[in-house]
Amino acid sequence: MTQWKKTDDSLVRLADGSVRTMQEARALYPDFDLTRSWALPDIDPLPDEDLGTYLRRIGFSEAQLDYARRSFANATGESLRYISAQGAVAEMRDPSCGRGDFRILDGYDSLAYTQAAGLDIRLGHIVQRIMWGDQNVRVVTNHGIFTADRVVITLPLGVLQSGAVEFDPPLPADKQAALAHIRMGPGIKLVYRFAEPVMAAEIMAYYSPLNPPMWWSPSAGQSESPYLVWTALATGDYCRDLLKDGEAAALQMGLETLRKELNRPDLTPVDSYLVNWVADPYARGVYSVVTPGHSEARLELATPVDNRLFWAGEATAPHGYAATVHGAYASGKRVAQEIISLMESR
Ligand SMILES: Cc1cc2nc3c(=O)[nH]c(=O)nc-3n(C[C@H](O)[C@H](O)[C@H](O)COP(=O)(O)OP(=O)(O)OC[C@H]3O[C@@H](n4cnc5c(N)ncnc54)[C@H](O)[C@@H]3O)c2cc1C
């Protein structure tokens, strides 16, 4: 049974040094969380507009834009100039998008194991080629060839874009255009373990004006003892900047940020680790971002090809659900219904 913890009441250390609950921080600083507490004026984005241009046009100050970069864009997976304003605003205006933040206390994989129970799932089968035609679909893997009437493709967008999986014949032009109009955001996580607590015991998250901008302790909610492990997420330009001299240099830059923020120039971790989704051949990025001018691209990616190739995964989920686990889950239910409807109509 999966257990959850709501994190809105968790304490967060702000850049001014004060400690607040998430809710207090949002009330105190109206620009604390763009997607929750900012009432955006009722001005529609232009079709080709990127989020940064749109926010400037509706009157955001440089300080507010900087916050949008550090908070919203970093969590979204790319920098403001790559994010479709139409897509982002559709997400902000969608009232069905979430009721706060939660953590799965027994680990995220418990969710996958629960969903997978009783199913025939073959791990370690690397798909290399998908051959599709009038009769069937043949999927070539490192452990043999599988034949089916139709397939559901849930490969990460970055893998599809990399060409690591060959389609024979190639995908139609409209599907290739959809793939080209969504970006797989680059992202890394920096993880540091310390011998002693580095922040007040009750603090679980920290927002920095430096790079990386978002820090939290993965021990929060799981451990009663002081939090010794701190993690930072950097995507978009933050990620590109941190990685420019390699992974070891990125870890050092992250540590320098923590040292400055905590005013502890000698702070040294017992251990550190970098997770690089850009370099992971089975991910090629963190999650998908719709680029300016292409707010329909997710829908186009989700559309079946010749009733043989069906599409699911986070990149095919609608705005507001994409780039999330629940979006990927909902896309799986959507594609199952598409195939059921097709079979019933025959
Ligand atoms: C740092 C980070 C933090 C996140 N935080 C959250 C969060 O707090 N809440 C939330 O809801 N979502 C979060 N997400 C997003 C969420 O993890 C994804 O949206 C979701 O996992 C996407 O599911 P998916 O099934 O579409 O793709 P994936 O989970 O990426 O699954 C695709 C699978 O395809 C496999 N694969 C790749 N290539 C091949 C191949 N050639 N052959 C066979 N298999 C292959 C991969 O190994 C993988 O298992 C986060 C993501 C990241 C990176």
The ligand as an SDF file (V2000), in Angstrom:
LIG
                    3D

 53 58  0  0  0  0  0  0  0  0999 V2000
   14.4940   14.7530  -11.8780 C   0  0  0  0  0  0  0  0  0  0  0  0
   13.0650   14.4320  -12.1860 C   0  0  0  0  0  0  0  0  0  0  0  0
   12.1050   14.7390  -11.2590 C   0  0  0  0  0  0  0  0  0  0  0  0
   10.7710   14.4590  -11.5280 C   0  0  0  0  0  0  0  0  0  0  0  0
    9.8400   14.7220  -10.5580 N   0  0  0  0  0  0  0  0  0  0  0  0
    8.5560   14.4010  -10.7840 C   0  0  0  0  0  0  0  0  0  0  0  0
    7.5760   14.5910   -9.7670 C   0  0  0  0  0  0  0  0  0  0  0  0
    7.8810   15.0440   -8.6650 O   0  0  0  0  0  0  0  0  0  0  0  0
    6.3010   14.2840  -10.0460 N   0  0  0  0  0  0  0  0  0  0  0  0
    5.9310   13.7670  -11.2430 C   0  0  0  0  0  0  0  0  0  0  0  0
    4.7470   13.4730  -11.4410 O   0  0  0  0  0  0  0  0  0  0  0  0
    6.8280   13.5540  -12.2370 N   0  0  0  0  0  0  0  0  0  0  0  0
    8.1340   13.8660  -12.0330 C   0  0  0  0  0  0  0  0  0  0  0  0
    9.0620   13.6550  -13.0120 N   0  0  0  0  0  0  0  0  0  0  0  0
    8.6090   13.2680  -14.3590 C   0  0  0  0  0  0  0  0  0  0  0  0
    8.2820   11.7970  -14.4770 C   0  0  0  0  0  0  0  0  0  0  0  0
    9.3540   11.0340  -13.9430 O   0  0  0  0  0  0  0  0  0  0  0  0
    8.0930   11.4620  -15.9710 C   0  0  0  0  0  0  0  0  0  0  0  0
    7.1750   12.3660  -16.5600 O   0  0  0  0  0  0  0  0  0  0  0  0
    7.5510   10.0500  -16.1390 C   0  0  0  0  0  0  0  0  0  0  0  0
    8.4110    9.1030  -15.5490 O   0  0  0  0  0  0  0  0  0  0  0  0
    7.4380    9.7270  -17.6220 C   0  0  0  0  0  0  0  0  0  0  0  0
    6.9490    8.4150  -17.7690 O   0  0  0  0  0  0  0  0  0  0  0  0
    7.0510    7.7240  -19.1790 P   0  0  0  0  0  0  0  0  0  0  0  0
    6.4930    6.3580  -19.0180 O   0  0  0  0  0  0  0  0  0  0  0  0
    6.5050    8.6110  -20.2270 O   0  0  0  0  0  0  0  0  0  0  0  0
    8.6280    7.6480  -19.4880 O   0  0  0  0  0  0  0  0  0  0  0  0
    9.7780    6.9360  -18.6510 P   0  0  0  0  0  0  0  0  0  0  0  0
    9.4260    6.8440  -17.2100 O   0  0  0  0  0  0  0  0  0  0  0  0
   11.0220    7.6390  -19.0540 O   0  0  0  0  0  0  0  0  0  0  0  0
    9.7600    5.4500  -19.2340 O   0  0  0  0  0  0  0  0  0  0  0  0
   10.3010    5.1500  -20.4830 C   0  0  0  0  0  0  0  0  0  0  0  0
   10.9930    3.7950  -20.3800 C   0  0  0  0  0  0  0  0  0  0  0  0
   11.5260    3.4560  -21.6700 O   0  0  0  0  0  0  0  0  0  0  0  0
   12.7540    2.7960  -21.4500 C   0  0  0  0  0  0  0  0  0  0  0  0
   13.5520    2.8520  -22.6890 N   0  0  0  0  0  0  0  0  0  0  0  0
   14.2760    3.8550  -23.2020 C   0  0  0  0  0  0  0  0  0  0  0  0
   14.8440    3.4900  -24.3640 N   0  0  0  0  0  0  0  0  0  0  0  0
   14.4630    2.2090  -24.5880 C   0  0  0  0  0  0  0  0  0  0  0  0
   14.7100    1.2730  -25.6340 C   0  0  0  0  0  0  0  0  0  0  0  0
   15.4490    1.5670  -26.6850 N   0  0  0  0  0  0  0  0  0  0  0  0
   14.1550    0.0420  -25.5370 N   0  0  0  0  0  0  0  0  0  0  0  0
   13.3630   -0.2970  -24.4830 C   0  0  0  0  0  0  0  0  0  0  0  0
   13.0900    0.5460  -23.4680 N   0  0  0  0  0  0  0  0  0  0  0  0
   13.6370    1.7900  -23.5280 C   0  0  0  0  0  0  0  0  0  0  0  0
   13.3910    3.5600  -20.3090 C   0  0  0  0  0  0  0  0  0  0  0  0
   14.4010    2.7850  -19.7070 O   0  0  0  0  0  0  0  0  0  0  0  0
   12.1740    3.7780  -19.4140 C   0  0  0  0  0  0  0  0  0  0  0  0
   12.0090    2.7020  -18.5170 O   0  0  0  0  0  0  0  0  0  0  0  0
   10.4060   13.8770  -12.7630 C   0  0  0  0  0  0  0  0  0  0  0  0
   11.3900   13.5650  -13.7080 C   0  0  0  0  0  0  0  0  0  0  0  0
   12.7100   13.8260  -13.4220 C   0  0  0  0  0  0  0  0  0  0  0  0
   13.7620   13.4600  -14.4400 C   0  0  0  0  0  0  0  0  0  0  0  0
  1  2  1  0
  2  3  1  0
  2 52  2  0
  3  4  2  0
  4  5  1  0
  4 50  1  0
  5  6  2  0
  6  7  1  0
  6 13  1  0
  7  8  2  0
  7  9  1  0
  9 10  1  0
 10 11  2  0
 10 12  1  0
 12 13  2  0
 13 14  1  0
 14 15  1  0
 14 50  1  0
 15 16  1  0
 16 17  1  0
 16 18  1  0
 18 19  1  0
 18 20  1  0
 20 21  1  0
 20 22  1  0
 22 23  1  0
 23 24  1  0
 24 25  2  0
 24 26  1  0
 24 27  1  0
 27 28  1  0
 28 29  2  0
 28 30  1  0
 28 31  1  0
 31 32  1  0
 32 33  1  0
 33 34  1  0
 33 48  1  0
 34 35  1  0
 35 36  1  0
 35 46  1  0
 36 37  1  0
 36 45  1  0
 37 38  2  0
 38 39  1  0
 39 40  1  0
 39 45  2  0
 40 41  1  0
 40 42  2  0
 42 43  1  0
 43 44  2  0
 44 45  1  0
 46 47  1  0
 46 48  1  0
 48 49  1  0
 50 51  2  0
 51 52  1  0
 52 53  1  0
M  END
$$$$
